[in-house]
Amino acid sequence: GENVEQHPSTLSVQEGDSAVIKCTYSDSASNYFPWYKQELGKRPQLIIDIRSNVGEKKDQRIAVTLNKTAKHFSLHITETQPEDSAVYFCAATDDKIIFGKGTRLHILP
Amino acid sequence: GAGVSQSPSNKVTEKGKDVELRCDPISGHTALYWYRQSLGQGLEFLIYFQGNSAPDKSGLPSDRFSAERTGGSVSTLTIQRTQQEDSAVYLCASSLSPQHSQPQHFGDGTRLSIL
């Protein structure tokens, strides 16, 4: 069945530096790849998504890249700020939606 | 506009009791999802509704768990004969399209504690 692997499980980054989170998926038919951010005690919220016909998408400090051949996609956060501290979940969808296990991002002062 | 609303926000009950959790999706959203999230863990898929039907129930952990959706809107998740391992946050999400290729909008969840 479909599987989504997410790495790393924990990431600590100095404020102002960049953070990169990577996900791989197994189902080549997957066509939609959202990223959700969950702050402590809050609901998950979509921060960016990408579809299989696009290789890269950017929204201010956040970008997502997709490599369909290698079946992996990555979240890039530049100029990190304290409010970026949260758990980030990737997902891949086809006839099902499968979430990665999450990455806990700590922004260090 | 109103987002996804879940009730109750917190529920404490004794082992063996039945509980019912409610989700009010965003108006007009066809798809509705239930997830379970244990402390510090990821999102465990439970069930997906397309309108009032549930084409994917594969995530329900046991026959103690059931869910229904009426009028293409409100959904209830019922857990019978609760066990301590059922303690978790239960999240509901809705999406505009019945395909999975649209963003999901999550509620704040119901924190369930089984004593």
Contacts between the chains, C-beta under 8 A, distances in Angstrom:
chain1	res1	chain2	res2	distance
A	31	B	101	6.2
A	32	B	100	6.7
A	32	B	101	3.8
A	32	B	102	7.9
A	34	B	103	6.1
A	34	B	104	7.6
A	36	B	104	7.9
A	36	B	106	7.9
A	42	B	108	7.6
A	43	B	91	7.0
A	43	B	106	4.2
A	43	B	107	6.3
A	43	B	108	5.2
A	43	B	109	6.6
A	44	B	43	7.1
A	44	B	91	7.4
A	44	B	93	8.0
A	44	B	106	5.0
A	45	B	106	7.1
A	46	B	103	4.5
A	46	B	104	7.2
A	46	B	105	7.9
A	49	B	103	6.3
A	51	B	101	7.3
A	89	B	42	6.7
A	89	B	43	6.4
A	93	B	100	3.9
A	93	B	101	5.8
A	94	B	100	7.3
A	95	B	100	7.3
A	96	B	45	7.9
A	96	B	56	6.7
A	96	B	100	6.7
A	97	B	33	7.7
A	97	B	45	7.2
A	97	B	100	4.5
A	97	B	104	7.8
A	98	B	45	7.8
A	99	B	42	6.0
A	99	B	43	4.7
A	99	B	45	7.4
A	100	B	42	7.1
A	101	B	41	7.7
A	101	B	42	4.3
A	102	B	41	7.8
A	102	B	42	4.8
A	102	B	43	8.0
